Amino acid sequence: MGMWIGKNRKARVTYGFDDIALVPGDITINPNEVDTSFEIPKKDGGAIKLKIPIIASAMDGVTDVRFCVEMGKLGGLGVINLEGVQTRFENPSEVLGQIVGADPETVTALIQKIYTAPIKEELVAQRVRELKSAGVVAAVSSIPQKAERFAALAAEAGADVFVVQSTVSTVRHVSTEYKQLDLAAFVRNTHMPVIIGNAVTYNVTLELMQTGVAGILIGVGPGAACTSRGVLGLGVPQVTATVDCAAARDTFFKKTGRYIPIITDGGMSKGGDVCKALACGSDAVMVGSAFARSEEAPGGGYHWGMATPHANLPRGTRIKVGVTGTLRQILYGPAVVDDGSQNLVGAIMTCMGNVGAASIRDFQETEIIIAPAIKTEGKLFQTVQGVGMGKK
């Protein structure tokens, strides 16, 4: 399998969203009659049910309490980063304003300095309580090294979902410098559903599922503000990563009877990308930059990667995405831009109807073709004029 790239060395051909297209179905369905719901399994056999299969990334330019409350009311889920400005500062908006106002030459150093401020444990509980008091699902995130402590604080405050997130997640992490997280024990001892990320391969996804997690984030380096692929050379294009990890999910389900959802994380800024991720086998998507453009996002039209604050090797950058509309517009329309970045749910429903998929599970069976010309074929005027599908 693969192609020769030199003597005694092969490499697999892999695919991203721009390399494929979805084939219309033999039947079509009224888009208003498709089921876009998504479930996060709970330990008691129940599930946290969401109206739409869309989660907002735990990134400081994207989510805060205000944003997550609105996201929850609209049927999705927002995740708050417990190691970001929301838990380091009583008034995070003032600090966010400094990041937004910094010039490009100094902004990374400023972010690194800001994130050296200590995390205030009382703010962890406070943010969770603020979400719960608004009546929405409370989801929070941390890196593996802090997961046990923060999960305990979050659980005590009433959190519903805990996300453990790192650039690359594995069950078998080796270190002599610090205590590694025993993921299986952590999941077993945590009463909340635990979502782990990030992974891109069949074997790792299968091993992570065996620990009892409630979901797995798929993607290494595809985010709009992430630079891991350039800094580290790591990554697998999201179509191939999603298909491989979906195969692991299906294998696990056949062996155990337990269905563990996978969530494609990053690389999707348009409705078409989201549709392709779901059709490739994902149960839901996690999106950052598209929501950073909302009026409710705390970044004020700016967005930066989760690894940007790294003290020695930042793997993210601040980008300007602008503010184009409300969160409701981005999710449900009406779209006032022509590039597919608004009415994401409408795009999902319309695409499902056109391929004849009544549910997300049905959508995952869509015929896929390799079609690198799909975005440019017949679009000369859009490309020349920089409108619609011709926008950079």
N, C-alpha and C positions, 0 to 999 in steps of 0.2 A: 504494500500500500504506500502511495506517495510517489514523488518524482525525484529522480537523481538531481542533486544540486552540486555534486562534485564526486570525486572518487570515494567510494565506500560510504557515502552519506546521502540519505534520502530525506525529503521533507514533504509533509502532507500539504495539499492545497486546501485552503480554508476560505470561508466566505463571510462577508459583512452584509449589512442591510442593503447597500447600493448594488450588490451583486445578484440579487434575486428578485423575483416577482411572484405574486400569488395568482393562481389561475381561477377564473370565475367557475362557479359550480354548475352542475346539470340542472339544479333547481335553484330558485331564489326565494328568499323569505322577506316579509315585511320587516324592515329594520326595527320598527317599534315593538316587534314581538319576539326579539331575541333576548336571551338571558346573559347578562354581562357580569353576574355576581361572582364573588371570590370568597373562599373560606380559609381561615387559618385554624388548623385543628388544635383542640385543647386536650389536656390530659384526661379529662373526665369523659371523653368520647363526644363531647359537643364541639362547637366551632364558633369562632368569631366571624360573623358574616358581614361582608362589605357589599354594597350595591354595585360598585365598579372595581375592576381589577387593577387599580392604580394606587401606588404608594409614593409619597413625596420623600425624597432623600433626607437623611439626617445631616444636613449641611447648613452652616450658620447663615449663609446668604439666602437660604430657601425657607427654613422652618423655624418658627418660634411658637409660643402658645397661641397667639392670635391666628397665625396661619393654620396651625393644626386643628384648631377648633372649627374654622371655616371649612377646611378639607373634610373633617369628619361629618359635618352637617351636610356636605354635598355628596356623601356616600363613599369617600375614599379614606385614606389613612395617611397622616403625617407623622414623622418620627423626629424626636428631638435628640440632638447630640449632647449627651451628658458630659462631654469633655470639651465643649465649646464655650462660647461667650455667655450662653444662657445660664450656665452654672458657675461661671467665674466672676460675674459682675451682677450687682443688684440692678443696675440700669444698663442693660446690654445695648440699648439703642444708641447711647452716647459713644460707645466703643465702635459699634458698627459704622457710625458716621465718620470716625477717624479712618477706618479702612477704606470706605467709599471715597473719601476726599484725598487720599494719599496719591502721589504721583507714581507712575509705573516703575520708576527706578528704585524707589524706596519701599514700595508696598509690601514686598515679601519680608523684608527685615522687620517692618512694623508688625506684620501678622505674627512673625516668630516671637517678637517681644510681648505682644498682647497675650499670647497663649502660654506664656510662662507664669502668668498670674495663677495662684493656687485655686483649685476647685473648692467651692464652699459646699460642704455636704448638705447643709440645710437648704440650699437652693435646689438640690436634686429632688428632695421631697416636695418642695414648694411648687416646682414646675409640674410635677405629676398631679398634685392636688388641684392646681389651676385647670388642668385638662379635665380631670374628673368632675370638678364642680360645673364645668360647661356641658357635661353629659355626653362626651365623646370618648372613643377608645383611646387610651393613653399608651403610646408606644415610645420607647426610649432606646438609646443605643450607646455602646461603649466599645473600647478595644478589649481584647482578651485579658490583658494584664490587670484591668480594673473591673472586669465583669462581675466577680464574686461580691465585691464590696458594693458596687453600684446596684446590682440586682437586688441585694438585700434591702438597700435603702428605698429603691423604687417599689419593690413589692410591699413594703410596709406602708408606703404612701398610697397604694392601691393601683399601681400600674397593671396594664393588661397584657402587654407584649414587650419582650426584651430582645434586642438585636445585638449580637456580638459580631463586630465588623472589623476586618483587617484587609490589607491589600491582597493577601493570599491566605486562605484558611485551610488547614489540614488537621486531621486527628492526631497524626504522629509528628508533632513539632519537637525538635531537639534543641536544648539549650543548657549550658552549664552556668550561665551568668544570672539567670532568674528562673523562678518557678513558673513552669508553663501551666496553662489552664487544662485541667482534666475535663474535657468537654462532656464526656458521658456522665461523669459524676455531677458536673454543673447542671446539666439538663435534668438529671434525675432529682436533684435537690431544689430545683427552681420550680415553683408552682405555676408560673406564667409560661405560656408558649415561648419557646426560644427559636429565633431565626438566626442562622449563621451565614456569614459571607466573608470573603467572596471566593468562588470556585469557578473553574472553567473546564474541568475534565470529568470523564465518566467515572474513573476509579475513585477519585477524591469525593465526588458527589455521593457515590454508593457508601463509602466509609462514613461520611458525615451523617447520612440518613440512619445508619446503624446505631448512632448515639442517641436517637430519640428526638431529634430536633423537629420543629414544626414547620420549617421552611428553609430554603437555601437560596442565597443571592448569587446570581450568575453574572460574572463579568470582571475582568481585570484590565483597568486602564482605558475604557472607552469613553468616560465622562468628558463633557465639554471643557471642564476646567482642570482635568487630570493630565499630568505629564509623565505618568509612570512608564508609559510605553517608550517615550523618548529618553527618559533618564535611566531606566533599568533594562529596556529592551524586552519587557515582559508583555504578554497578552495573547489572546486568541480572539479573532473577530467574532462578534456577538451571534451571528447566525449559526456558525459551527459550534460555538460554546453552548448555545441554547439547545441545539439538536442533540449534542453528546450528553448533556446533563439530563435532558428529558428522557433519553434512553435509559439512563441509570435510574431515574425515578420509576419508570415503567417496569424495569427489572425488579426493583425493590418491591413494588406493589404486587407483582405476580408471586414473589416468594413469601411475602409476609401478610398481604392483605391490607397493608397500611399505605395510604396515599399521602405522600409528602410533597407539597407544592414547591415548584421552583419559580423564582422571580428574577426575570432578566433585569439587570441593574446597570443603567448607563448607556450612552450612545444613541438615545432616542430623543429627538427634539421635535419631530413631526408625527402626525397621526399615522402616516404610512409606516414609519419605523415601528411604532407600537403594534400596529396590526401584524406586521411581519414577525415580531417577537412572539406574539401569541400564537400565530399560525405555525411557527417553528417548534412549538411545544411548551412554551411558558404558560404558567397559570395566572401570572400577574406581572406587572412591570414596576420598577422603581425609577422615578424620573427626578432630575434635579434642575437642569438649566431651563427647561420649559416652564417650570413653576417659579424660577427666579425672576421671570418676566412679569409676574403678577403684581398687582397693586398691594396685595397683602404680604408679599415676601419681605422679610426684614432687611434684605440686602440693597433695597432701593435701586434695582436694576443691575446690580453687580453680583458676581458669583465666583466663588473660589473653592478649590479642591480641599478635601478633608486632610490630605497630607501636606498641604502648603505650610502649616506651622512647624514641620519637622525641623529640629534644631540644626541638623547637619546636612540633610539631604532632602530638601523640599521637593515633593512630587505633585505639585499643583500650582496653579497661577490664578490671579484675579482676572476675570474677563468682564467686559461690559456687555450685557445682553439687552439692556433697555427695559422699559416698562411698557407693555403693549395693551394691557387690559386687566380686568378683574380675574380672580381665580375661577369664578363661575364661567366667564367667557372662555377661558383656556380649556376648561373641562367640557362645557356644554354649549358654548356659543351664546349669541350669534357671533360668528367670526367676522372680524373687520379687517383681517389681513389675508393675503392671498398665498401664504406659503405653507399652510397646513399645520401651523403651530397653535391654532385655536380650535376649539370643539373637538378635543381628542376622543371623547366618548362618542360623539356623533360619528366620527371616522370609524371607530371600532364597530358600532352598530351597523353602519352602512356596509362596511366590508364583510361583516358576518352575514348580512342579508344577501350580498352578491355571490358569496361562495356557498350559500345554502347551509350555514351553520347556526343551529338554534341555541347552542351553548358554547362556552369556552372549550369544553372537551371536544365538541364537534369541530370547532375552529382549528384545533390542533391536528386535524386530519386533512387539512387543505392541501391540494396539490401545489407544489413549489417548483419553480423553474429557475435555472441559472440565466440571468438576463441583465448583464452589465450595461446594456444600452437603454434600460427601461426608463431612466430619468431624463435622458437626452434625446431619445428618438422623437423627431417631429417638434422639438422644443427650441429651435434655433432662435426665434424672435424673443422668447423668454430669457434665453441665455444671454443674448446680445444686450437686451434691455435691463437685465438684472431684476426681473420680476418673477413672481410665482415660483416655479421649479428652477428658474435660472438664478435665484439668489444664492450667494455664497454662504 
